[in-house]
Amino acid sequence: MILINYNLFLPDSDEEENDKTDIQTTIKTLSSKMEDLNTCNDLIGRHGSALQRVLSELEQLDGSPEVASKVKVINERATMFRITSNAMINVGTSEVWNCV
């Protein structure tokens, strides 16, 4: 008769505790990264809006068509930057939540 000790296949309590600690550390790290991403998103939004306000003021001060044309291009690029930044942050955010 062969006896098999099934306890050899079960993780001991130290391993389980280490696993729990690792998971908790990972969750804390990911939560911190998520907060950082949200902060970046807020800052990009605020700075982008401020930039577009200043450009609009500049356009109103100098009514020449050349300045208006340049301001329009800069506004479009600033808008594209904000859209791209938001997309990047959304992807990063979803990746963080996929890890949790």
C-alpha positions as CSV (number, residue, x, y, z in Angstrom):
1,M,0.0,0.0,0.0
2,I,1.3,3.4,-1.0
3,L,0.6,6.4,1.2
4,I,0.5,9.8,-0.3
5,N,0.9,12.9,1.9
6,Y,-1.4,15.4,0.2
7,N,-0.2,18.2,2.5
8,L,2.8,18.4,0.3
9,F,0.7,19.8,-2.5
10,L,-1.0,22.5,-0.3
11,P,0.8,25.9,0.2
12,D,1.9,26.5,3.7
13,S,0.5,29.4,5.6
14,D,3.7,31.4,5.1
15,E,3.4,31.2,1.3
16,E,-0.2,32.3,1.5
17,E,0.7,35.3,3.7
18,N,3.4,36.3,1.3
19,D,1.0,36.0,-1.6
20,K,-1.5,38.2,0.2
21,T,1.1,40.7,1.0
22,D,2.3,40.8,-2.6
23,I,-1.2,41.3,-3.8
24,Q,-1.9,44.1,-1.4
25,T,1.4,45.8,-2.3
26,T,0.5,45.5,-6.0
27,I,-2.9,47.0,-5.4
28,K,-1.5,49.9,-3.5
29,T,1.1,50.6,-6.2
30,L,-1.6,50.4,-9.0
31,S,-3.9,52.7,-7.0
32,S,-1.1,55.2,-6.6
33,K,-0.4,55.0,-10.4
34,M,-4.1,55.6,-11.0
35,E,-4.1,58.7,-8.9
36,D,-1.0,60.0,-10.8
37,L,-2.8,59.4,-14.1
38,N,-5.8,61.3,-12.9
39,T,-3.7,64.2,-11.7
40,C,-1.9,64.4,-15.1
41,N,-5.3,64.3,-16.8
42,D,-6.5,67.2,-14.7
43,L,-3.3,69.2,-15.3
44,I,-3.4,68.7,-19.0
45,G,-7.0,69.9,-19.1
46,R,-6.3,73.0,-17.1
47,H,-3.2,74.0,-18.9
48,G,-4.7,73.3,-22.3
49,S,-7.7,75.5,-21.5
50,A,-5.5,78.2,-20.2
51,L,-3.4,78.1,-23.4
52,Q,-6.5,78.3,-25.6
53,R,-7.8,81.3,-23.6
54,V,-4.5,83.2,-24.0
55,L,-4.5,82.4,-27.7
56,S,-8.0,83.7,-28.1
57,E,-7.0,86.9,-26.3
58,L,-4.0,87.3,-28.6
59,E,-6.2,86.8,-31.6
60,Q,-8.5,89.6,-30.4
61,L,-5.7,92.0,-29.6
62,D,-4.1,91.8,-33.0
63,G,-6.7,91.5,-35.7
64,S,-4.3,90.8,-38.6
65,P,-5.3,87.8,-40.7
66,E,-1.7,86.4,-40.4
67,V,-1.9,86.3,-36.6
68,A,-5.5,84.9,-36.7
69,S,-4.3,82.1,-39.0
70,K,-1.4,81.2,-36.8
71,V,-3.6,81.3,-33.6
72,K,-6.1,79.0,-35.4
73,V,-3.3,76.5,-36.2
74,I,-2.0,76.6,-32.6
75,N,-5.5,76.1,-31.2
76,E,-6.0,73.1,-33.4
77,R,-2.7,71.6,-32.4
78,A,-3.5,72.3,-28.7
79,T,-6.8,70.5,-29.1
80,M,-5.2,67.5,-30.8
81,F,-2.6,67.4,-28.0
82,R,-5.4,67.4,-25.3
83,I,-7.3,64.7,-27.2
84,T,-4.2,62.5,-27.6
85,S,-3.2,63.0,-24.0
86,N,-6.7,62.1,-22.8
87,A,-6.6,59.0,-24.9
88,M,-3.2,58.0,-23.5
89,I,-4.4,58.5,-20.0
90,N,-7.6,56.5,-20.7
91,V,-5.5,53.6,-22.0
92,G,-3.2,53.8,-19.0
93,T,-6.2,53.9,-16.7
94,S,-7.8,50.9,-18.3
95,E,-4.5,49.0,-18.1
96,V,-4.2,49.8,-14.4
97,W,-7.7,48.5,-13.7
98,N,-7.1,45.4,-15.9
99,C,-4.2,44.5,-13.6
100,V,-6.4,44.7,-10.4
